[in-house]
């Protein structure tokens, strides 16, 4: 099953956080993981934030960054996603980065799995509500696949 994951999910593969077990289910062979290239820099921003807050040390931060590239995930170019992402950002009042993930999910006709509560809640009252899945609902996805 094709899915798009965002950086809020990816970080949970490496750090014990709320919903880590749910995120880890997505690493199973039944899922084909996709993300826009922007996920790489967003993942880096999350790691930097954790480093600045003292949640990880420099060596751990480096290992986290390297770990992302060991995950079986297909990164898609941001270029064809930019225009629809900007259009959706204007429509939804969301950040272009978040709408880049959504645009990839729409292009691939698959769900976007997120742990970004603001994005998830915003999309619940839009035409994209069926396109987004909250991280805790991955158990149901595993059963359906």
C-alpha positions as CSV (number, residue, x, y, z in Angstrom):
1,X,0.0,0.0,0.0
2,X,1.4,3.4,-1.0
3,X,1.4,6.1,1.7
4,X,3.0,9.5,2.1
5,X,4.6,10.2,5.5
6,X,5.7,13.5,6.8
7,X,8.7,14.4,9.0
8,X,6.5,14.3,12.2
9,X,6.0,10.6,11.6
10,X,9.6,9.9,10.5
11,X,11.2,11.3,13.7
12,X,9.2,8.7,15.6
13,X,11.1,5.9,13.9
14,X,14.2,7.0,15.7
15,X,13.1,8.5,19.0
16,X,10.7,7.1,21.6
17,X,7.8,9.6,21.6
18,X,4.1,9.4,21.8
19,X,2.9,7.2,18.9
20,X,6.3,5.7,18.1
21,X,4.8,2.2,18.0
22,X,2.2,3.4,15.5
23,X,4.8,5.0,13.3
24,X,7.0,1.8,13.4
25,X,4.1,-0.2,12.0
26,X,4.5,1.8,8.8
27,X,8.0,0.3,8.3
28,X,6.4,-3.1,7.5
29,X,6.7,-4.6,4.1
30,X,3.1,-3.9,3.3
31,X,3.7,-0.2,3.0
32,X,5.5,1.7,0.2
33,X,6.7,4.9,1.9
34,X,6.8,8.1,0.0
35,X,7.7,11.7,0.9
36,X,8.5,14.9,-0.9
37,X,12.2,15.9,-0.7
38,X,11.2,18.7,1.7
39,X,10.8,16.0,4.3
40,X,14.6,15.8,4.5
41,X,15.1,19.4,5.6
42,X,12.0,19.3,7.8
43,X,13.4,16.2,9.5
44,X,16.7,18.1,9.9
45,X,14.8,21.0,11.6
46,X,13.2,18.6,14.0
47,X,16.5,17.1,14.9
48,X,18.1,20.6,15.4
49,X,15.2,21.6,17.7
50,X,15.7,18.5,19.8
51,X,19.5,19.2,19.9
52,X,18.9,22.8,21.0
53,X,16.4,21.6,23.7
54,X,18.9,19.1,25.0
55,X,16.8,16.1,24.1
56,X,19.7,14.6,22.0
57,X,23.4,15.1,21.9
58,X,25.4,16.0,18.8
59,X,26.4,12.4,18.1
60,X,22.8,11.2,18.4
61,X,21.6,14.0,16.1
62,X,24.1,12.9,13.5
63,X,22.9,9.3,13.8
64,X,19.3,10.4,13.4
65,X,20.1,12.3,10.2
66,X,22.0,9.4,8.8
67,X,19.2,7.0,9.9
68,X,16.6,8.7,7.7
69,X,18.5,7.6,4.6
70,X,18.5,4.0,5.7
71,X,14.7,3.8,5.8
72,X,13.1,2.4,2.7
73,X,11.4,5.6,1.5
74,X,11.1,7.1,-1.9
75,X,11.7,10.8,-2.0
76,X,9.9,12.8,-4.7
77,X,11.1,16.0,-6.2
78,X,9.5,19.2,-4.8
79,X,9.4,20.9,-8.1
80,X,6.2,19.5,-9.6
81,X,4.5,19.7,-6.2
82,X,5.2,23.4,-5.6
83,X,2.4,25.0,-7.6
84,X,-0.4,22.7,-6.3
85,X,1.1,23.0,-2.8
86,X,0.9,26.8,-2.9
87,X,-2.6,26.7,-4.3
88,X,-3.7,24.4,-1.5
89,X,-1.8,26.5,1.1
90,X,-3.9,29.5,0.0
91,X,-7.1,27.5,0.0
92,X,-6.5,25.9,3.4
93,X,-4.5,28.6,5.2
94,X,-1.7,26.1,5.9
95,X,2.0,26.2,5.3
96,X,3.4,25.4,1.8
97,X,5.6,22.7,3.4
98,X,2.5,20.9,4.8
99,X,0.6,21.2,1.6
100,X,3.6,19.7,-0.3
101,X,3.0,16.4,1.5
102,X,-0.7,16.7,0.8
103,X,-0.1,17.4,-2.9
104,X,2.1,14.3,-3.2
105,X,-0.6,12.2,-1.5
106,X,-3.2,13.6,-4.0
107,X,-0.8,12.9,-6.9
108,X,-0.2,9.4,-5.8
109,X,-3.8,8.8,-4.9
110,X,-2.9,7.6,-1.4
111,X,-3.2,8.7,2.2
112,X,-0.9,11.1,4.0
113,X,-0.1,9.8,7.5
114,X,0.8,12.6,9.9
115,X,1.5,13.3,13.6
116,X,1.0,17.1,12.9
117,X,-2.2,17.7,14.8
118,X,-2.7,21.2,13.4
119,X,-2.6,19.9,9.8
120,X,-4.8,16.9,10.6
121,X,-7.4,19.0,12.4
122,X,-7.5,21.6,9.6
123,X,-8.1,19.0,6.9
124,X,-11.0,17.4,8.8
125,X,-13.4,20.0,7.5
126,X,-12.1,20.1,3.9
127,X,-12.4,18.1,0.7
128,X,-9.1,16.5,1.7
129,X,-10.4,14.8,4.9
130,X,-10.3,11.4,3.4
131,X,-6.7,12.0,2.2
132,X,-5.1,12.3,5.7
133,X,-4.7,9.7,8.4
134,X,-3.8,10.4,12.0
135,X,-0.8,8.4,13.2
136,X,-2.8,6.5,15.8
137,X,-5.0,5.1,13.0
138,X,-2.1,3.1,11.5
139,X,-3.3,0.0,13.3
140,X,-6.4,0.1,11.1
141,X,-4.3,0.6,8.0
142,X,-2.2,-2.5,8.8
143,X,-5.4,-4.6,9.2
144,X,-6.7,-3.2,5.8
145,X,-3.6,-3.9,3.9
